[in-house]
Amino acid sequence: MTIPVENPATEELLGEIADAGEQGVNDAVAAARSAFNSRLWMGKNPSERQAILWRAADLIDAHREDLALLVTLETGKTLKDARGGDVSGAADAFRYFAGLSRNSNGQSVGVDGPFSVRADREPFGVVGAITPWNYPLCIAAWKLAPALACGNSVVLKPSELTPFSTLRLGQLLAEAGVPAGTVNIVNGYGDSTGDALARHNDVDKLTFTGSTRTGRRLMVASAESNLKPVSLELGGKSANIVFADADRKAAVRGALWGAFTNQGQICTAGSRLLVESSIHDEFLEWLLRRVRSLKIGDPRQDDVTIGSLVSKKQMERVLSYIHSGKEEGATLLCGGHREGGVGCFVQPTVFSNVKPEMKIAQEEIFGPVLSVLRFATEEEALWLANSTPYGLAAGVWTADATRAARMANKLRAGTVWINCYNEFDPAAPFGGVKLSGFGRDLGQAALDQYTTVKSTWTAQ
């Protein structure tokens, strides 16, 4: 079976990929297991693995413009976002984990009796990775770089909507010197190829970034197979909280790009804007001026700030949420419609008078839709921020450092940004709580995620 891949901005066919299915997954896992058992990668000196991962980062940089264009063509995001969010993010991840690849996490453990005990971290073996379509190159690197730094082999399934940038990354890794069989990329639908990878009894560890619904299914697949450990970075409904004493200019900018970066197709999108009542109306006026100035169009043009959504299905989903917001009584301040007749473009949309129980305030839309809620007190802001089942990220805008610390302490989120938003670095662990998942990408925590601990006892 072949799967057509379209450019969502033009609705033109980019190409086709095969649905690998169970047999394709079996072949890829067998290759990964053979490579791991043969120690083709893990058996290299730490300095060799480090040099190869660093070379991969250099190759990503060398092909920066081609990779950015490829990401733009398959996702519909702007070239600016593709260059920064995907290409730079991928190169940074490989450089960071290249540096950590020589770190030994072993330690001596003091125990009773005539023994010496050492606890060492070892690679799991074969890692299965399933990545989403919103940042296909960057998130593939977030999985591959730490897994490889730890000595694992990897079988990675990208989204069927955005396979080409990941396939190109695989070529660059081979060019950098990663041995054959160590990285294997399988294409296909989640229900066929993804499910087969999650259920495979010779996959030792599974990592996934995507929707909460799919994350639940992968947990079941693991439980029904070999009980492989699973790490999940799932959905979000993040609150971006603006207090009256905030730097207004910075907060407006943070609210704008917190909500509309990548057309809102980012798991940390600040899609719930909480504004203190005393500045609510004025702040909204400033924000709406900025929103209305955003340019929608061909994402390959440098002056375009809003590209297309990734597919017709996603566009229809977003439009259905906009309809729901109007039906439930929220006030539509701008946007709310499809833009043009060709391509999956949706206007940046802002709702006010949003109640916390509305669908647009509770469910992840994954599109350019901002819900604005007002609050009167710090306690009310906290209650509103924590009143969804998600817990991926949150933002706080205030000049009061003590208040900022209180808020960060009480917000139920894996990441809290204070007077900034959507900032990432490969050294900072990233992940969520509640329905936003568990486990962490990036940072030292990612190395822990791709290794298991062995204790060795020696009698004295």
Protein Blocks (a to p, Z undefined) as FASTA:
>chain_A
ZZddddfklopafbdcddebjmlmmmmmmmmmmmmmnommmmpcfklmmmmmmmmmmmmm
mmmmmmmmmmmmmnopafklmmmmmmmmmmmmmmmmmmmmmpcfbdcdddedjddddddd
ddfbiacddddfklmmlmmmmmmmmmmmnopacdddddfklmmlmmmmmmmmmmnopagh
kaccdeddfklmmmmmmmpmkbfbdcddddfklmmmmmmmmmmmnopacddddddddddd
ddfkbcfklmmmmmmmmmmgghhpafklcfbccddfklmmmmmmmmmmmmmmpccddfkb
mkbcbdcdfbfklmmmmmmmmmmmmmnopacfbghiaedjedjddcddddehiafkbmkl
mbcfkpabddddddfbfklmmmmmmmcfbdfbccdddfblklmmmmmmmpccfbdcehia
hiacfklccddehjnogcjeehjklmmmmpccddddddZZ
